[in-house]
Amino acid sequence: MSITKDKIIYVAKLARIRLDEKNLDHFTSQLDKILSYMEKLNQLNTDDTAQTSHVMGLSNVFRPDENTASLSNEEALSNAPEQENGHFKVPKII
């Protein structure tokens, strides 16, 4: 599959990218090389290859949840500059 200048112009118009003639030739050449490489990859036999969504295997890096003691309401509010009805009191911000 080869790509034409008309297709590059069409995609550039969709992306709202202005291309001059030099860039148009450059991108046409580059995209044509990319599509040629993709055609080579499409010729490979991948029947025995398992499908993957990531090249590397994924593993969870989080530690397991552990129940620990938490601060009481009094301890949490002990250093608060202001408190009201057992809650932190902060300035109103609108």
Secondary structure, 3 states (H helix, E strand, C coil): CCCCHHHHHHHHHHCCCCCCHHHHHHHHHHHHHHHHHHHHHHCCCCCCCCCCCCCCCCCCCCCCCCCCCCCCHHHHHCCCCCEECCEECCCCCC
